[in-house]
């Protein structure tokens, strides 16, 4: 609700205040989409939410017609995005839709619909050799207790509320 949105805004603001000018300069180099060549004339298109919008979500259940709109006419063999923090491999027409997950804030969806932050970093490795493409999803554990402790030690606002997702 509104209270959760207010808390998230305060946490986001605090996170932004932790960044140095060098951090901000680095972030300013980011582009909305990046296209990279793969073997055999194929390409990888990387984006955050979708090629059309930073904040959109392409999920396993997003209808094909909506995915087509979100791609905004962009085509590639591999379409790699994030924003949703859930690892995903989905076939879409003749392409692979990939979400590698999140290194710092992966999500698990619990049976009751609640979201849990598991103590793991998630990512994917895409490799090509000749005409062969391979995709390897990784999950690496990290110290959940240290992460939660640092939220409090560094003075993150609403640390007790935010850290509940790590304790589920």
N, C-alpha and C positions, 0 to 999 in steps of 0.2 A: 503494500500500500504506500501511501504518502510518507509514512514514517520511515519505511525501508528505503525509499528513494532519497529521502533527506540524509539518512545515514550513509548511503552509498556515495552521494555527492560530497559529503564531508571527507570520506575516505579517499575518494578520487582527488580532491583538492589537496589533501595532506600528501598523497603520493606525488603529485605534481611538484609540490614544494620541496621534495627530497631531491629533485633532479638538479644537476649542475648545468651551467651554461653549455658545457661540452656535450652533456647528455641531450639537451634541447637542440643543439646544432646537429647532432647525429639524427635525431628524429625528423628534423626538417628535410633530410635527404630522402626520406621515404617517398615512394610513388604509389598511386592508387592501385596500379597493376604492373606486373613485371612479366615479360614473356621471355622464356629461355629456350634455346634450341636443344633438342634431344637428338638421338641417332635417327638416321633414315628420314630426315626432313620433318620429323615430328616436333611438336613444341609442348612446353609446359606453360600454363598461364597461372600466375599466382596473384592473389588478392586477399583482402581481409574478410569481408562479409560476402560480397559478390563483386563481379566486375562493375556492376551498376552503382553499388552503394556500400560504403564501409560498414554500415549497421545492419545489413540484411543477414538472414540466416538461411543457409541451404542445409537442410537436414535430410535424414533418410526418408522422411515422410512428406517432404515438400513435393507437391504435385508437379509432374513434368512440364505442364504449361507454364507454371510459375517459375520453375528453374529456367526455362527458355527465355522468359522475360528478364530475369535477373542477369542472365549471361549477356544481354544487350547486344546480341549478334556476334559475340566473341567466340572463337572456336580454338580448340587445342586438343591434343590427345589426352593430356592430363590437366585437369582443372583443380587447382589446390587453393583452398581457402580455410579460414578459421572462424573466429568470432564466437562460435558456439561452444568451444572447449570440450567437445566430445569427439573422439576418434571416429572416422567414417571412411568407408570405402563403398562407393555406389557407382553402378554402371548408369550412364546417361547417354542415350543414343550410341554413338561410336566412341565416346570419351569415358574416362574414369574421373569421377568426382572424389576428391580426397580431402579429408580434414585430419591433419597429423595429431590433433589434440592440443594440449597446452603444457608447456614446460613448468610454468609457475602456478597454474590454477586449473588443473584438470577437473572434470566433473564426472560423477556417477549419478544416475537417476535411480532412486530407491523405489521399491514397490508402492509406497504410499504417495509417490509423486514428489517427495522432497529431494533436494539436491544435496549430495555429499561431496566434499573435496577429499579425494583419496590422497594418501601420502606418497604420491608418485609424480614424476615428470613424464610427459608423453611427447613423442615426436615420431617422425617417419623418415626413412631413408629411401630415396628413389635412385635407382641405378640403371644404366643402360650399357649393354655390351652387344655391339652389332645391332641386329633387329630385336634383341631381347630386352624387355623392360621388366624390372623387378621392383617391388615395393615392400618394405619391411617396416612394420609398426613396432615401436619400442615403448616399453614402460620401465622406468627406473625408480626404485624407491628412494625416498628422502626422509629425513628426521622430522616427523610431524610435531613432536614436542618442542624441538628447537624452533621451528617455524612459529608456533603459537606463542612461545615465550618471547621471541623477538617482537611480535606485534605489540606486546605490553611494554617491553623494555624500550622500544623506540618511540613510544608515545602515540601510536596510531589511534585515532579517534574510534570509538565504538568497537574496541578490540574484543571485548567480551562477547558482544553480539556477533561480530564477523567470524570469530574463531569457532563458534558453534558448528559451522559447516565442516570443520576439520575434525570435530569430536564425534560426529554421528557414526 
